[in-house]
Structure formats: C-alpha cells, structure tokens
Amino acid sequence: METPDGPWAWGVLVAAGLIHGLTLGFPSSIGVFYTDLQNSFQASNTETSWFPSIIMAMLHAGGPLCSIMVERFGCRVTVMVGGLLCGIGMVSSSFSKTIIHLYLSAGLIGGLGLCFCFQAAVTVLGYYFIKRRTFANAMASTGASIGMALWPIASQHLLEAMGWRGSFMIFGGVLLNCCVCGAIMRPVKSPVSPSKDETSSTANGVTRGVEEMERGKGLQRYMAFDLLLKHRRYQIFTIGVTWLVLGFVLPLFYLIPYATSSGIEESTAALLLSLIGFLNIFARPVSGLVSQQKIFSGKLIYLFSGAVIVNGLTNLVCAASVSFSALIVYCVLYGISMSVIGSLIFQVLMDTVGMKRFPGAFGLFTILESVTILVGPPLAGLLVDLTGQYNLVFYFSSIAVTSSGLFMCLASYILDKKEGKAEKNLDNSNDKHSTTKHQNIIYRSATKQEDFVI
C-alpha cells in the first residue's frame, strides 16, 4: 500500500503518461490508414469515418463501466484488463473481412480496452497526487503528446512496409504494454483529503453545493445525475465539452485526407499530425505550470474556454488555404491551443465537483461526450460524400468548437456575477442584523441604567 505524494507516485505518473501516449496516440494516427481502409473495403467516407468515431466513442462511453471496475477491483486490475482487451481487439481486427468486423473488433473491443486504460490512469492520479495534482495531470497528458507525435510516423512506416493489417497486428502487441503500466499502480493507503487548491476552489464557489448533496447509490453512484440536475457549474462544463467534441476531433481524422486530396504526399501529410504532437510535448507542461498561478485560482474555466475559442478559430486557417505553409501555421496554432485544453480538462472537472464525486461525475461526463464523438465524424464524412470538399469539415469544426468555448465562458461569467451578488447581499444582511442586534443591546443597557437611576 502506498501513500499519496510519496516517491512511488512519480513512478505511477510515468506509467500514466505512457498509458496516455498509447491510448490517445493511436486514435490520432487513424487518419494515416483512412484511404487504405476505404479502398480495402470499398467504403464511402461516411462508412469509413464510423471506424474512428466508434473507437473514440467507446473510449469515452465506457466511463461508468470503468468506474465500477475501479471501485470493485482497483485501478491496477482495470488498466491490465484494458490492455488485454486492446491487444485482442487490434489483433483480431487485422483479420477483418468486412468493415463491420472492423467496427466490432478494433472499434468496440479495442475501444473499450482503451477506455479502461485511459480513464483508470486519469483516476489514479487523483488519488496519488494531492498537492501537485494539476501539475501531475499536465505531465501525464504530455504522454499523449508524445504518442501523437510518434504514432503517425510509426504508422506511416508500418503501412508502407506491412499494410494496414500487419500494422494493426503489431499495434495489438504494443498496446499490451498497458498491462505492464497497470502493474505499477499499487493501491493507495490513505483516503484522499481535500487539497489547498480544492479548498480555495470551494471558497470561490466552484464546488458550492456539492458537499450538501447526498452521494447517490446504484446507477447514480457511477453516473452523477444529481450533479447534472442541480450543480450549475457541472452543467455548464458538461454541456460545453459535449458540444466541443462534436468538432474537436475531426481535424485529427481528416487532416491527412484533406492534404493528400490537394496533392501533398501522404508521408509529408503524416508529419503534420506529428508536428501537433511535438508541440503538445512542450506546451502541455507549460500550460500546467501556468494554470497553477494564483491568478487562475478558481478561474480555470476561463483559461480553458479561452483555449477552446482559439482552437476553434484556427480551423478557419486550414479551411481557407490548403498550401503546405498554411497547414504548418494551422498545426502550430491548433497544437498549442489543444495542449491547453488537454492539460486542463480533467483538472477543471476535478475542481468543479471535488475528488469524492469525480468518478461518478466523470462517468456521466464521458457518456455524454461519446454521443457527439460518435456522431461527429460520420456527419463530416457525409458532408464530404455530398460535396466532395474536405474544407467544409474544418468550417464545421470551427463553428462547433468556437461556439462551445463562448458558451462556457459567458455562462460561467454570468453565474459568477450572480453568485457574487448573492454573497454581497448575504454579507450586507448579516451586517445589518449584527448592527441591529448591537443597537438592541445598547438600548437594553440604557434602559437598565435608567431604571437603576430612578
């Protein structure tokens, strides 16, 4: 049994970072295989785009089941089971005869395995780190950046040497390394106590009302419907991020087809995804350190929503021009804003509901995300099938992402103003009550003195 913030926590952080790289890096490389899968199964853009959308949807939709696994068996067993499912799903997908088989093997089985590994790794950091939780989340998410940088390059070389079937079989073996990472995640000895950051967040109204809610039982224990119905900040963040992912993941799937359709070589186009990953390696730790500054205490939602708005607007650069120089500029802007989003998203959720309610809030949060993630890529594929223009995908992504950022920023600002006004009125009421009470005491004293004189 280990203690929070101890030496072993840093080993767990490294393991969580590797899991981030393996589980989030692989879906980002699917765009490399997009054209080959389409040609192999003679599928339309809509049919092909269901494959990455199913993987990403399962990566999020398995949240409640992952929460049950974590509570019953712990993060260690959950990650190891997830790694095993990843290996089985990817190896079996290399023998797919139809695209439906690909949906079931790599999509459902492999995607569920990715979910178990990733979400359990996110959860375990919340228990192992208290004082440096924001920094730990940012550092672990750097693993995803490394994965995003290396997976597309490795995928391109494997595709040229072995085709997509051989590549997927090797991927199955690589993803089995999640089992090794899971073995490092020993149980934590002591329960998590509120951190200073969480205390300051409560003082700023971020977690107001959560402690008064009774912890749900049964399904509500793993899917916090009470928070969705009663907790305004959780409502704002969940709705905003659910709308965000409708367009946020599309560039990762359609950037390479968009570039190759305009005459850019596929190997060169794969480097664009790697550039996004390399930028994330350096930008995510920096954004994690910046977010720990006192100026952002209780206000991380504004930093997060600002990054979302910038990320959405960058898609206009890619949609307006398909030249290689324009795509480089786009990848730089997209990568930096993406790194801020990736390093803050789970920390904002933890600060919003507190660690005690995080597993249930996370489960419902990911379920709602999975719906829009599942729908987004097929809608974009249908748009391409109908118009034959990939740039419309990036316009669609820009509208969805930018509007979600504006919603979270404005709604949080209005709520802050409302709560600030309510607190001010309460303070004034307390002061008035105190003054009246003091005057009554003086009056009673004066009355007694007058009686005494008489």
C-alpha positions, 0 to 999 in steps of 0.5 A: 500500500502506498501513500499519496505524494510519496516517491512511488507516485512519480513512478505511477505518473510515468506509467500514466503518461505512457498509458496516455501516449498509447491510448490517445496516440493511436486514435490520432494516427487513424487518419494515416490508414483512412484511404487504405481502409476505404479502398480495402473495403470499398467504403464511402467516407461516411462508412469509413469515418464510423471506424474512428468515431466508434473507437473514440466513442467507446473510449469515452462511453465506457466511463461508468463501466470503468468506474465500477471496475475501479471501485470493485477491483482497483485501478491496477486490475482495470488498466491490465484488463484494458490492455488485454482487451486492446491487444485482442481487439487490434489483433483480431481486427487485422483479420477483418473481412468486412468493415463491420468486423472492423467496427466490432473488433478494433472499434468496440473491443479495442475501444473499450480496452482503451477506455479502461486504460485511459480513464483508470490512469486519469483516476489514479492520479487523483488519488496519488497526487494531492498537492501537485495534482494539476501539475501531475495531470499536465505531465501525464497528458504530455504522454499523449503528446508524445504518442501523437507525435510518434504514432503517425510516423510509426504508422506511416512506416508500418503501412508502407512496409506491412499494410494496414493489417500487419500494422494493426497486428503489431499495434495489438502487441504494443498496446499490451504494454498497458498491462505492464503500466497497470502493474505499477499502480499499487493501491493507495493507503490513505483516503484522499483529503481535500487539497489547498487548491480544492479548498480555495476552489470551494471558497470561490464557489466552484464546488458550492453545493456539492458537499450538501448533496447526498452521494447517490447509490446504484446507477447514480453512484457511477453516473452523477445525475444529481450533479447534472440536475442541480450543480450549475457549474457541472452543467455548464462544463458538461454541456460545453465539452459535449458540444466541443467534441462534436468538432474537436476531433475531426481535424485529427481524422481528416487532416491527412485526407484533406492534404493528400486530396490537394496533392501533398504526399501522404508521408509529408501529410503524416508529419503534420499530425506529428508536428501537433504532437511535438508541440503538445510535448512542450506546451502541455507542461507549460500550460500546467505550470501556468494554470497553477498561478494564483491568478487562475485560482478558481478561474480555470474555466476561463483559461480553458474556454479561452483555449477552446475559442482559439482552437476553434478559430484556427480551423478557419486557417486550414479551411481557407488555404490548403498550401503546405505553409498554411497547414504548418501555421494551422498545426502550430496554432491548433497544437498549442491551443489543444495542449491547453485544453488537454492539460486542463480538462480533467483538472477543471472537472476535478475542481468543479465537483471535488475528488469524492464525486469525480468518478461518478461525475466523470462517468456521466461526463464521458457518456455524454461526450461519446454521443457527439464523438460518435456522431461527429465524424460520420456527419463530416464524412457525409458532408464530404460524400455530398460535396466532395470538399474536405474544407467544409469539415474544418468550417464545421469544426470551427463553428462547433468548437468556437461556439462551445468555448463562448458558451462556457465562458459567458455562462460561467461569467454570468453565474459568477456575477450572480453568485457574487451578488448573492454573497454581497447581499448575504454579507450586507444582511448579516451586517445589518442584523449584527448592527441591529442586534448591537443597537438592541443591546445598547438600548437594553443597557440604557434602559437598565441604567435608567431604571437603576437611576430612578 
